[in-house]
Amino acid sequence: MSCQGFDTIESIAEVRRAVGDDIILMGDFNQGLSFNAALRRLHQLDDQGLEWFEEPIVFDDFAGSARLANELKTPLQIGENIYGPRHFLQAVTAGAADCYMPDLERIGGVTGWLRSAAIAGAANLTMSTHLYPEFSAHLMRVTETADWLEWRDWGVPFLAEPFEIRGSAIHIPVRPGAGIAWDEAAVKRFVISVRVWVRQAKLGRRWQVFVASGLWLGVVAGDRRTLQSRRPLSGSGLRAAPDRTARQLPGSTPPSTGEPHRRGALNKMA
């Protein structure tokens, strides 16, 4: 549950009344507090029986996190914004948390996870997962201090045989690789093709383009073309490199605001 509101104690009580006392609750602050605010706030919540306090302050303030961890009875959880096993080692060395929740992408994929799991195991610190449950579940089986698997069903509409959730646990199938097979009919229903209106900035012989949504699509210099996207865009606007004169490509037109383009195919998402 999010702990951003000022009525957190009342919110916890309401959730408890709704779900019962046998459901474990965690509190996630999403780096929303200053150190002083966190110190006051978490002491107020320290007797609420939460499983952990997650990311109360900015993610890389390991010294501040360590001070909070030493002050509180409730375990402190960080990790989804740790980048790679060396960064993970810095956090563990600083005593920044009681438990960790690495993000599979940011920690460095399978290799980064396994290296970080070895560090956590040596320090006797539990590891939970952040997103990517169909892949993370396999890694939890070889993590010495495995704790919680974060479950999201975002990929279920695209899977031929989604992983089964039964008895509050994920059941990992015995299949090749990660056990994922795409539902090709479902994939076709969600195919998108993005026709991008490109503005350009000529830097010597190179064209440099930045995508507003943060998703790099790739642009051929001087060419207008239909680009494939592997996931929906939060925005399709492109801008040229700063402090450069930008102009529209010859013959290009803005993206249509009418019926979306359906040409092309959506490739595998992993």
N, C-alpha and C positions, 0 to 999 in steps of 0.2 A: 504494500500500500504506500501511496505517496504521503509524505509528511510535510508538505509545503504550507498548509494552512495554520492559522493561529489557534484553531480549536482542535488541535491534534488529540488531546486526551479525550475530549468528547467524541471525536471521530472513532478512536480506538474502541471506546465503550459501545458505540453504535454497531461497529463491525462485529464485536464480540457477541452482542445480543443477536445479531443476524446469523452468524455462522456457528456459534457455540464455542465452548472452551477447549474442545479437542482439536481445533484447527490452529495450526502454527501461523503466526503473523510476523512479517518482517517490515521494517520501515526504511524507505528510500528517500533521501533528501536531495538527490541529484545535484550535489555540490552547491546547494542553495544558501548555505550559511557562512558567515564569517566565523573565525575561530572563537571569538568571544560569545557570539550568539549561539554557536554550537555548544559551547561549554555550559551555558545557562540552560538551553533548551533540552539537551540530552540528559542533564541531571534531573530535570523535571519529569522526563519520560523513562528514567532508568528503572523504575519499579513497575512498568506496564507489562512486563513479561514478553517483550518482543524477542524474536530469535536473533536479530541483529539490527544495528543502525548502519545503513549503507551510504557511503559517500556524503557525509554531512558537509564537508568543506572541499575546496578545490582539489582535484584529483592528485596533483603532484606535490602537495604540501605534506610530504612524508613526516617531517618533524612535528607539524601540528597534529596530524593523525595519530602519531605515536603518543603525544601528550593526552589526547582524548582517550585513546585505548587504555592508558594507564589510570585514568581518572574514573572510568566507568565500569559498572558491573556487566552491562549488556555488551556482547561482543561487537566489535567494529569491523565492518566489511568494506573492502575496496577492491579494485582490480579490473573493472571493465574498460578503464581508460589507460591501463598499463600497456606499453608498447614493447614487446619482446622480452625474452628471458633476462637480459642484462638489466633492464628497467625493473623487472620483477625482483631480481636479486637486490637491487638498491632498496626497494620497499621493505623486503623481508629483513635486510640488514639494519634498517632504521627502526624496525619494530613498529611499522606503520599501521598494522591491523592485526586482528585476531584470526581473521579468515579472509579468503580471497575468492574473487569471481572473475577470472580472466575472460575476455572476449576472444573467441577462436581466431577471428581475423586479425585483431590488433596484436595478439600475443605472438603471432607468427605462424599460424596454421598448425598442422599436426606436429611438426618438428619443434616449433616454439612452445606448444603446449607441453610436450613430453619433457623438454628441458626445464620448464617452469615447474612441472609436477615433481620432478626430482628435487628441486630446491625446496618446494613446500613439504615434501615428504621428509627430507632431512631435518627441517625445522619443526616438524610435527604440526603443520598448519593446514587446516582443511581447505579444499578447493571445490567451488561450485562453478557452474557454467553460465555463460551469457550468450543467449541466442544460439542459432544453428543446431537445434537439438538432434536432428537426424545424424549429424556428424559427431557432435559433442558426446552423445550417448556412448559411442564406441570408445572414446578416449577416457571416459569416466571409469570404464571397466579395467583400465590399466593404470589408473591414478591411485596411488597408495592411500591418500587422505581424501578420497572422493566424498563429497557431501551432498549437495543439492543439484539436480538438473533443472535448469530453467526451461519450461516448456512453452513454445509458441506454435500455433497451428497455421502460420502464414503460408507454409508450403503445401499444406494438405490438398488444396484444390488442384494442384498440378501433379500429384503423385498417383500412380496406378494402385499402389498398396501402401497407404499411410501406416506409420508405426502405430501399434495398438497401445492405448493407455488403459490400464486395468489395475484396480486396487491402488490408485495414486502412484503408479509406477509405469515407466515406459518399458515395453517389451521389445527387445532388439531382435529382429528377424535374422535367421541364418540364410543369408543371400550373399552373392559376390559383392566385393567392394563395400561401399557404404550401405548397401541394401536398398538403394533408391532406383526406381524405374519410373519414367515420366508417363503420365497419361497424355498421350499425343493428341487425343481429341480435345482435351481440356486446354492444352497448350495452344492449339489452333484457335480456340475461342478468344484467347487473350493476345493474339498477335497484334503488334503495333508496328507501324513504320512512321518515322519522324522525318518530315521534309523541313530542313532547317534553312532559315534565312540568314546567310552569313555576311557579316561585315568583316572587312579584312584590314590588316595593317602590314605593309610590306617592310620587312626587316632584312635588307640585303636581298638574298634570294629565297628567304624563308617567309612563310605566313604563320603568324602566331594567333591562335584563337583560344578564348577561354569560355567555358560553358557556365552559365549563371547557376545552374543547379549543382555544379560540382561533378557532374558526370562527363568524362571525356569521351567525345564521340569520334573525333578524328576528322580532319578536313584536308583535302587535296588542294594545293595552291591553285588559285584561279579557276576552280572547278565547282560547279553546283551539282549536288547529287543527293539522292535519297539515302539516308543513313539508318542503320538498324540499331535499335535500342534493346538491351536485355531486360530493362525494367522501366516502369512508367517514370516520366520526368516530372519533377516538381515545377519546372519552368523550362521553356525552350529558348529563352533569349540568349544570344551570344553577344559578347562585347570584345572589342579589340584590346590589344595591350595598352596600358595607360600611357598618356602623354604621346600618343601617336595619332596621326590623322587617319580616320577610318572612313571608308566609303563602301557602298553596296557593290557586290560583285556584278559585273555586266550581265544583264538578262535575268538576274535573280528576282524573286518575288517573295513577299512575306509569307509565312506559314498560313495555311487556310484556317479560318475560324469556323468553317462548316463541318461537313462530314469528315471524320478522320481518315487518313490514308490507310489502306489495309494491305498494301503490297508488301511482299517479303515474308520472311519466316523468323520465328523466335527460336534462337538456338538454345541449347541446354544451359541451364542457369547455374551450373556448378562445373 
